[in-house]
Amino acid sequence: MRIGIVAESAVGETRVSATPSTVRQLLKLGYEVVVQTGAGSPSSYPDVGYTAAGGRIVDKNTAWGSDVVLSVNAPGDDELSLLASGATLVSWLGPGLNPEMVEKLVALPITALSVDTVPRISRAQTMDVLSSTANIAGYRAVIEAANEFGRFFTGQVTAAGKVPPAKVLVAGAGVAGLAAIGAASALGAIVRATDPRPEVADQVRSIGGTYLAVEVDVEQSSDGYAKATSADFDAAAARLYAAQATDVDIIITTANIPGRRAPVLITSEDVASMRSGSVIVDLAAANGGNVEGTVPGEKTLTSNGVTIIGYTDLARRLPAQASQLYGQNLVNLLTLLTPGKDGNLVLDLDDVIQRAITVARNGERLYPPPPVSVSAAPSTVAVQTQAPTPQNRSFSAGARGALIAVGLAALLALVSFAPPPLPQHFTVLILAIVIGFYVIGKVHHALHTPLMSVTNAISGVVVVGAMLQLAIDNPVTRIIGGVAVLLVSINIFGGFAVTRRMLGMFRKD
């Protein structure tokens, strides 16, 4: 079968559905690949790159007339007319927000697959174009904010005075939110984040952010997305946003609920309370916006000097990277659809992923698909257990004591009567167990770095073992043991010195 990579006709679109590297992967699946002339030029992928990868440059009609057509955006009416009977269209169709497009696709003798409806299950992560695009948008949002902010993100102490770090609030800790948190934190800003899902708190902290919890029960997610929140949560969150708006310099909002209008998080009163020069980036602008006053696709300046960025093309502003990630998502999808790797696309509607993305097939409407439950709140199940009686408790304690006594006696006999060097090796083993449990097990996981507690503890075991080898009446063994003691001692003392310096960075003056 022939795959056609088409040029995007949407105004301002800079992405392409395949890059030279992904074309090579499609060829390995057994497909013939043709690329419309100039399709990759806006993403800095010239035609010669596709030719070198094994693709063939063709005109528009040939590309759109292929057996399988890959595109980024939903095609226009003139492009739909170029599709061949029985063709498969793989694109970002947005069927939930574009019912007119669904009707047009149903009226054609084709199969239409919408990549933006891939379910959020573990097996489908490599095909999730929403996550790939959101990751880019979150990163780019920080870049846009930094450009408008006009000041340092990181704090500095210079001869001319002290520069405080910027304070950033990220509303929503999904893929886009986490990307924004990571980028802002890497630039040195003080980053705070909030999300209705408390389970993301560790993720926020792991990339340098501070999680701001809203202490209200919310509905658990069952499809991988945040659920619509309750009135109580909205009221508590509104108070949190109002308090943060007066303190932070930059707000990045990422709250989106698939198939619905984006919720309003930042009110006009919150915007009015922000300092002049502050910046807001609304990543939900295309779906109505999380901020009152957002104009989709534009940048606005409020009367009090706050810039609100409502760009809807953030992924397009990094076209080369966006095209590569999108193209790789499509390769992973086509790998699933080509089980024989023989260049023949096989659609299996019994597969939950393939069923979820199929909008229409030969005049049959298949959207919306059956719901897919990808996660669930842990259910509370009452487990009936027999309460231990005093006799049972006494028997259990006695059995444990007897087993421990027998074990200690066996170990003592082993150490006492075993020939050397078994007692020495056994001593090292016991020390390793004791140190591993009482040192490593009792240290907070945040301190478990290679130059800190773990390495020091392991080195401690090694140096004890090396010292025991010094007692063996063998010159070679003593020399090796002495060198080991020297090297391990340097590692131990050096490790503690580095640990002391690292901990000192967190102490206040």
VEXBA-876150 format. One record per residue (C-alpha): residue number from 0; residue in one letter; chain; x, y, z. Coordinates in steps of 0.25 Angstrom, whole numbers, plus 5000, padded with zeros to 4 digits. Example, Ala and Ser with C-alpha at 12.3 -4.5 7.8 and 13.67 -1.06 7.14 Angstrom:
REM residues 2
0_a_A_5049_4982_5031
1_s_A_5055_4996_5029
REM end
This chain:
REM residues 509
0_m_A_5000_5000_5000
1_r_A_5004_5014_4998
2_i_A_5005_5025_5008
3_g_A_5003_5039_5004
4_i_A_5009_5051_5013
5_v_A_5002_5063_5009
6_a_A_5005_5078_5010
7_e_A_4996_5085_5021
8_s_A_4987_5095_5015
9_a_A_4982_5101_5029
10_v_A_4986_5116_5030
11_g_A_4999_5117_5039
12_e_A_5001_5102_5040
13_t_A_5016_5099_5040
14_r_A_5016_5085_5043
15_v_A_5016_5072_5035
16_s_A_5011_5058_5037
17_a_A_5025_5051_5035
18_t_A_5039_5055_5035
19_p_A_5051_5048_5027
20_s_A_5054_5039_5040
21_t_A_5039_5034_5041
22_v_A_5038_5032_5026
23_r_A_5050_5022_5028
24_q_A_5042_5015_5039
25_l_A_5029_5014_5030
26_l_A_5037_5008_5019
27_k_A_5042_4997_5028
28_l_A_5027_4994_5031
29_g_A_5026_4990_5016
30_y_A_5019_5003_5011
31_e_A_5022_5011_4999
32_v_A_5023_5026_5003
33_v_A_5021_5038_4995
34_v_A_5022_5052_4999
35_q_A_5015_5064_4993
36_t_A_5025_5075_4988
37_g_A_5029_5085_4999
38_a_A_5021_5078_5010
39_g_A_5032_5078_5020
40_s_A_5038_5092_5016
41_p_A_5031_5100_5027
42_s_A_5037_5090_5037
43_s_A_5051_5091_5031
44_y_A_5050_5078_5025
45_p_A_5053_5080_5010
46_d_A_5049_5070_4999
47_v_A_5063_5065_4997
48_g_A_5063_5060_5011
49_y_A_5051_5051_5008
50_t_A_5057_5046_4995
51_a_A_5069_5042_5003
52_a_A_5061_5035_5013
53_g_A_5054_5026_5002
54_g_A_5042_5034_4999
55_r_A_5037_5039_4986
56_i_A_5033_5054_4983
57_v_A_5019_5055_4976
58_d_A_5009_5065_4973
59_k_A_4997_5069_4982
60_n_A_4987_5059_4974
61_t_A_4996_5047_4975
62_a_A_4999_5049_4990
63_w_A_4984_5051_4993
64_g_A_4980_5039_4984
65_s_A_4989_5029_4992
66_d_A_4983_5017_5000
67_v_A_4987_5023_5013
68_v_A_4987_5038_5015
69_l_A_4995_5045_5027
70_s_A_4992_5059_5031
71_v_A_4992_5068_5043
72_n_A_4979_5076_5041
73_a_A_4966_5071_5036
74_p_A_4965_5073_5021
75_g_A_4957_5083_5014
76_d_A_4945_5080_5004
77_d_A_4954_5081_4992
78_e_A_4964_5071_4998
79_l_A_4953_5062_5002
80_s_A_4949_5061_4988
81_l_A_4963_5056_4984
82_l_A_4963_5044_4994
83_a_A_4962_5030_4986
84_s_A_4950_5021_4989
85_g_A_4954_5011_5000
86_a_A_4965_5020_5005
87_t_A_4969_5022_5020
88_l_A_4971_5036_5025
89_v_A_4979_5037_5038
90_s_A_4978_5051_5043
91_w_A_4975_5060_5055
92_l_A_4960_5061_5052
93_g_A_4954_5067_5065
94_p_A_4941_5059_5064
95_g_A_4936_5064_5077
96_l_A_4937_5078_5073
97_n_A_4935_5077_5058
98_p_A_4922_5069_5056
99_e_A_4921_5075_5042
100_m_A_4934_5068_5038
101_v_A_4929_5055_5043
102_e_A_4917_5056_5034
103_k_A_4925_5059_5022
104_l_A_4934_5047_5025
105_v_A_4922_5037_5027
106_a_A_4917_5041_5014
107_l_A_4930_5037_5007
108_p_A_4934_5022_5004
109_i_A_4947_5023_5012
110_t_A_4952_5020_5026
111_a_A_4955_5032_5035
112_l_A_4964_5030_5047
113_s_A_4965_5042_5057
114_v_A_4978_5042_5065
115_d_A_4973_5051_5075
116_t_A_4964_5041_5081
117_v_A_4974_5031_5085
118_p_A_4970_5026_5099
119_r_A_4979_5029_5110
120_i_A_4983_5015_5114
121_s_A_4998_5010_5116
122_r_A_4998_5002_5103
123_a_A_4994_5015_5095
124_q_A_5004_5025_5101
125_t_A_5014_5024_5089
126_m_A_5002_5028_5080
127_d_A_4997_5040_5089
128_v_A_4998_5052_5080
129_l_A_4990_5060_5090
130_s_A_5001_5058_5100
131_s_A_5012_5061_5090
132_t_A_5006_5074_5086
133_a_A_5003_5078_5100
134_n_A_5017_5075_5104
135_i_A_5022_5085_5093
136_a_A_5011_5095_5097
137_g_A_5015_5095_5112
138_y_A_5029_5097_5109
139_r_A_5027_5108_5098
140_a_A_5017_5115_5108
141_v_A_5029_5118_5117
142_i_A_5037_5123_5106
143_e_A_5026_5133_5102
144_a_A_5024_5137_5116
145_a_A_5039_5140_5118
146_n_A_5039_5148_5105
147_e_A_5028_5157_5110
148_f_A_5032_5158_5124
149_g_A_5045_5165_5121
150_r_A_5052_5161_5134
151_f_A_5060_5150_5139
152_f_A_5053_5137_5143
153_t_A_5065_5133_5152
154_g_A_5069_5141_5164
155_q_A_5083_5148_5164
156_v_A_5092_5155_5173
157_t_A_5100_5165_5165
158_a_A_5109_5177_5168
159_a_A_5098_5186_5164
160_g_A_5088_5180_5174
161_k_A_5080_5167_5177
162_v_A_5070_5162_5166
163_p_A_5058_5154_5172
164_p_A_5054_5141_5164
165_a_A_5041_5142_5157
166_k_A_5029_5135_5163
167_v_A_5021_5126_5154
168_l_A_5007_5119_5156
169_v_A_5003_5107_5147
170_a_A_4988_5104_5147
171_g_A_4987_5089_5144
172_a_A_4998_5079_5145
173_g_A_4995_5070_5133
174_v_A_5005_5068_5122
175_a_A_5005_5083_5118
176_g_A_5006_5087_5132
177_l_A_5017_5078_5136
178_a_A_5025_5083_5124
179_a_A_5023_5097_5128
180_i_A_5027_5094_5142
181_g_A_5039_5088_5138
182_a_A_5043_5099_5128
183_a_A_5040_5110_5138
184_s_A_5048_5103_5149
185_a_A_5060_5100_5140
186_l_A_5060_5115_5137
187_g_A_5061_5118_5152
188_a_A_5047_5123_5155
189_i_A_5039_5120_5168
190_v_A_5028_5111_5162
191_r_A_5015_5107_5169
192_a_A_5005_5098_5163
193_t_A_4990_5094_5166
194_d_A_4982_5083_5161
195_p_A_4969_5076_5165
196_r_A_4976_5062_5165
197_p_A_4984_5061_5178
198_e_A_4992_5049_5172
199_v_A_5000_5059_5164
200_a_A_5007_5066_5176
201_d_A_5019_5057_5175
202_q_A_5021_5059_5160
203_v_A_5020_5074_5163
204_r_A_5031_5074_5174
205_s_A_5040_5064_5166
206_i_A_5042_5075_5155
207_g_A_5044_5087_5164
208_g_A_5030_5092_5167
209_t_A_5022_5094_5180
210_y_A_5008_5087_5180
211_l_A_4997_5096_5185
212_a_A_4986_5087_5189
213_v_A_4971_5090_5189
214_e_A_4965_5083_5201
215_v_A_4952_5078_5195
216_d_A_4948_5065_5190
217_v_A_4947_5063_5175
218_e_A_4942_5053_5166
219_q_A_4952_5042_5162
220_s_A_4957_5041_5148
221_s_A_4953_5029_5140
222_d_A_4958_5033_5126
223_g_A_4972_5039_5129
224_y_A_4967_5053_5129
225_a_A_4963_5062_5140
226_k_A_4948_5062_5143
227_a_A_4939_5074_5144
228_t_A_4940_5080_5158
229_s_A_4929_5082_5168
230_a_A_4924_5095_5173
231_d_A_4931_5094_5186
232_f_A_4944_5092_5179
233_d_A_4942_5103_5169
234_a_A_4940_5113_5181
235_a_A_4952_5108_5189
236_a_A_4960_5109_5176
237_a_A_4955_5123_5173
238_r_A_4960_5127_5186
239_l_A_4974_5121_5184
240_y_A_4975_5127_5170
241_a_A_4971_5141_5176
242_a_A_4982_5140_5186
243_q_A_4992_5136_5177
244_a_A_4989_5146_5166
245_t_A_4994_5157_5175
246_d_A_5007_5150_5178
247_v_A_5012_5144_5165
248_d_A_5018_5150_5153
249_i_A_5013_5139_5143
250_i_A_5001_5130_5142
251_i_A_5000_5119_5132
252_t_A_4987_5112_5131
253_t_A_4985_5098_5124
254_a_A_4971_5093_5129
255_n_A_4964_5086_5118
256_i_A_4953_5076_5118
257_p_A_4951_5068_5105
258_g_A_4938_5071_5098
259_r_A_4935_5083_5107
260_r_A_4937_5098_5108
261_a_A_4950_5101_5116
262_p_A_4946_5105_5131
263_v_A_4949_5119_5135
264_l_A_4960_5120_5146
265_i_A_4965_5134_5146
266_t_A_4954_5144_5147
267_s_A_4955_5159_5142
268_e_A_4957_5163_5157
269_d_A_4969_5154_5158
270_v_A_4975_5160_5146
271_a_A_4972_5174_5151
272_s_A_4979_5170_5164
273_m_A_4992_5166_5157
274_r_A_5004_5175_5157
275_s_A_5008_5183_5144
276_g_A_5017_5175_5135
277_s_A_5011_5162_5139
278_v_A_5008_5152_5129
279_i_A_4997_5141_5127
280_v_A_4998_5130_5116
281_d_A_4985_5123_5114
282_l_A_4987_5110_5108
283_a_A_4972_5107_5107
284_a_A_4969_5119_5098
285_a_A_4965_5110_5087
286_n_A_4954_5104_5095
287_g_A_4949_5117_5101
288_g_A_4960_5120_5111
289_n_A_4963_5119_5125
290_v_A_4964_5134_5127
291_e_A_4954_5145_5126
292_g_A_4959_5154_5115
293_t_A_4966_5144_5107
294_v_A_4965_5146_5092
295_p_A_4968_5133_5084
296_g_A_4980_5135_5075
297_e_A_4984_5148_5080
298_k_A_4992_5156_5091
299_t_A_4985_5166_5099
300_l_A_4989_5177_5109
301_t_A_4980_5180_5120
302_s_A_4978_5194_5126
303_n_A_4987_5191_5138
304_g_A_4998_5186_5129
305_v_A_4996_5171_5130
306_t_A_4999_5163_5117
307_i_A_4989_5152_5113
308_i_A_4995_5142_5103
309_g_A_4984_5134_5096
310_y_A_4992_5128_5085
311_t_A_4986_5115_5079
312_d_A_4998_5111_5071
313_l_A_5009_5109_5081
314_a_A_5012_5095_5076
315_r_A_5014_5101_5062
316_r_A_5024_5111_5067
317_l_A_5034_5099_5069
318_p_A_5030_5092_5056
319_a_A_5043_5083_5054
320_q_A_5041_5077_5068
321_a_A_5026_5076_5067
322_s_A_5026_5069_5054
323_q_A_5036_5059_5058
324_l_A_5028_5056_5071
325_y_A_5015_5055_5063
326_g_A_5021_5047_5052
327_q_A_5026_5037_5062
328_n_A_5013_5036_5068
329_l_A_5007_5032_5054
330_v_A_5018_5022_5052
331_n_A_5015_5015_5065
332_l_A_5000_5015_5061
333_l_A_5003_5009_5048
334_t_A_5012_4999_5054
335_l_A_4999_4994_5062
336_l_A_4991_4995_5049
337_t_A_5001_4987_5041
338_p_A_5003_4974_5049
339_g_A_5010_4967_5037
340_k_A_5019_4978_5034
341_d_A_5016_4975_5020
342_g_A_5011_4989_5016
343_n_A_4996_4985_5018
344_l_A_4988_4993_5027
345_v_A_4978_4984_5035
346_l_A_4968_4990_5044
347_d_A_4963_4982_5056
348_l_A_4951_4988_5063
349_d_A_4952_4978_5074
350_d_A_4965_4985_5078
351_v_A_4961_4996_5088
352_i_A_4971_5006_5082
353_q_A_4967_5004_5068
354_r_A_4952_5005_5071
355_a_A_4954_5018_5079
356_i_A_4961_5025_5067
357_t_A_4951_5020_5056
358_v_A_4941_5031_5053
359_a_A_4936_5025_5040
360_r_A_4937_5013_5031
361_n_A_4931_5012_5017
362_g_A_4919_5020_5020
363_e_A_4917_5015_5034
364_r_A_4918_5025_5046
365_l_A_4926_5019_5057
366_y_A_4928_5032_5066
367_p_A_4926_5033_5078
368_p_A_4933_5020_5082
369_p_A_4929_5012_5094
370_p_A_4935_5018_5107
371_v_A_4949_5013_5111
372_s_A_4951_5012_5126
373_v_A_4966_5014_5128
374_s_A_4967_5016_5143
375_a_A_4958_5016_5154
376_a_A_4958_5020_5169
377_p_A_4961_5009_5178
378_s_A_4948_5003_5183
379_t_A_4946_5001_5198
380_v_A_4943_4986_5200
381_a_A_4940_4981_5213
382_v_A_4949_4969_5216
383_q_A_4944_4959_5227
384_t_A_4956_4954_5235
385_q_A_4956_4946_5248
386_a_A_4961_4954_5259
387_p_A_4973_4947_5266
388_t_A_4969_4941_5280
389_p_A_4979_4942_5291
390_q_A_4983_4927_5289
391_n_A_4986_4930_5274
392_r_A_4994_4942_5278
393_s_A_5002_4934_5288
394_f_A_5004_4923_5278
395_s_A_5009_4933_5268
396_a_A_5018_4940_5277
397_g_A_5024_4927_5282
398_a_A_5026_4921_5268
399_r_A_5033_4933_5264
400_g_A_5042_4933_5276
401_a_A_5045_4918_5274
402_l_A_5049_4921_5259
403_i_A_5058_4932_5263
404_a_A_5065_4924_5273
405_v_A_5067_4912_5264
406_g_A_5072_4922_5253
407_l_A_5082_4929_5262
408_a_A_5087_4915_5267
409_a_A_5089_4911_5253
410_l_A_5097_4923_5250
411_l_A_5105_4922_5262
412_a_A_5109_4908_5259
413_l_A_5112_4912_5245
414_v_A_5122_4923_5249
415_s_A_5128_4915_5260
416_f_A_5131_4902_5252
417_a_A_5132_4907_5238
418_p_A_5146_4907_5232
419_p_A_5152_4920_5228
420_p_A_5150_4929_5221
421_l_A_5135_4926_5222
422_p_A_5133_4933_5236
423_q_A_5140_4946_5230
424_h_A_5131_4946_5218
425_f_A_5119_4943_5227
426_t_A_5122_4955_5236
427_v_A_5123_4964_5224
428_l_A_5109_4959_5220
429_i_A_5103_4962_5233
430_l_A_5109_4976_5233
431_a_A_5103_4978_5219
432_i_A_5089_4974_5224
433_v_A_5090_4983_5237
434_i_A_5095_4995_5230
435_g_A_5086_4994_5218
436_f_A_5074_4993_5228
437_y_A_5078_5003_5239
438_v_A_5085_5013_5230
439_i_A_5079_5013_5216
440_g_A_5065_5009_5220
441_k_A_5064_5020_5231
442_v_A_5069_5031_5222
443_h_A_5059_5040_5214
444_h_A_5058_5036_5199
445_a_A_5062_5050_5195
446_l_A_5076_5048_5201
447_h_A_5078_5035_5193
448_t_A_5088_5041_5183
449_p_A_5101_5034_5178
450_l_A_5110_5044_5186
451_m_A_5102_5043_5199
452_s_A_5096_5032_5208
453_v_A_5095_5020_5199
454_t_A_5110_5021_5194
455_n_A_5115_5024_5207
456_a_A_5108_5012_5214
457_i_A_5112_5002_5202
458_s_A_5126_5007_5203
459_g_A_5126_5005_5218
460_v_A_5123_4990_5216
461_v_A_5134_4989_5206
462_v_A_5145_4995_5215
463_v_A_5141_4986_5226
464_g_A_5142_4974_5217
465_a_A_5156_4979_5212
466_m_A_5161_4981_5226
467_l_A_5157_4967_5229
468_q_A_5165_4962_5217
469_l_A_5177_4969_5224
470_a_A_5178_4958_5234
471_i_A_5180_4947_5224
472_d_A_5194_4942_5223
473_n_A_5196_4944_5208
474_p_A_5204_4956_5203
475_v_A_5196_4958_5190
476_t_A_5183_4958_5198
477_r_A_5189_4968_5208
478_i_A_5194_4977_5197
479_i_A_5180_4977_5190
480_g_A_5173_4979_5203
481_g_A_5182_4991_5207
482_v_A_5179_4998_5193
483_a_A_5164_4995_5195
484_v_A_5164_5001_5209
485_l_A_5171_5013_5204
486_l_A_5162_5015_5192
487_v_A_5149_5013_5199
488_s_A_5153_5022_5211
489_i_A_5155_5033_5201
490_n_A_5141_5030_5195
491_i_A_5135_5030_5209
492_f_A_5141_5043_5214
493_g_A_5140_5050_5200
494_g_A_5125_5046_5200
495_f_A_5122_5052_5213
496_a_A_5129_5064_5210
497_v_A_5121_5066_5197
498_t_A_5109_5062_5205
499_r_A_5112_5073_5215
500_r_A_5113_5084_5204
501_m_A_5100_5079_5197
502_l_A_5092_5080_5210
503_g_A_5099_5094_5213
504_m_A_5092_5099_5201
505_f_A_5078_5097_5207
506_r_A_5082_5104_5220
507_k_A_5077_5118_5223
508_d_A_5087_5128_5227
REM end
